Amino acid sequence: MALTESYMLPLTTEAPAFSLLNVVTGQNESLEQHQGASGTLIVFMCNHCPYVVHLLDALLETAQQFATQGVNTLAISSNSSISHPQDGPEQMKKLALEKKFGFPYLYDETQEVAHAYKAACTPDLYLFDAKLSLYYRGRYDDSRPGNQQPITGNDLHQACQSMLKGEPLTTQQYPSMGCNIKWFEGNSPEERS
C-alpha cells in the first residue's frame, strides 16, 4: 500500500463523460443517466483499501443525505482485478449488496475513466455542480485510520452546502489521501507519459 494524495483536478473542469459496468445490474450505465439535478458526487474507491473501509459507512450516509438534496452519488473502482481480485466486479457486487449501496458501483475495467479524472487514490472525491462543473475535490474530512480524528465529513458536507446555496467555490481545498490506484502494468500515469 502506497499512501497517495489526490492529484487535485483543476476546479471548474467539466466532468468527463463515461459509460461503465454497474456491477449490481450488469448493465453499462452513464454519467448522464445518473447526473443529479443539483449536483453529482463521484467517488473513486475500491473494496480493500483501509482508507475506504474506514469511511465507507459514513460515505453511504452522506450519499443518502445528498440524494435528498438532488445530489446523486456514483462510486467507481478502477483497480486492476488482475493484481487485486478482491476489487473485481464479483467482489464489488457482493460489497454493494451487503452494504446496501444506494448508488451505482461502477467498474472501470480499462482504467480510462480514472485517467480522465486524474484519479490517484482511494478514496478520491469529486463534487460537480448541476452543470457538471467541478466545485470541490479532495478529502472527506481529516479522519484517517489510526489518527483518532472523528469521522465528520465536514470538508465534503460544507462544500456541498456552499454549492447548493450558489456560493462561489473556495480554492482552499485539501487533497484526499489513501491507497494508490492499482494500475495495470504499463498503465500508470507515469508509465503512460
Summary of the structure (lengths in Angstrom):
residues: 193
radius of gyration: 15.3
end to end distance: 22.7
largest distance: 43.7
contacts: 621
relative contact order: 0.24
helix: 29%
strand: 23%
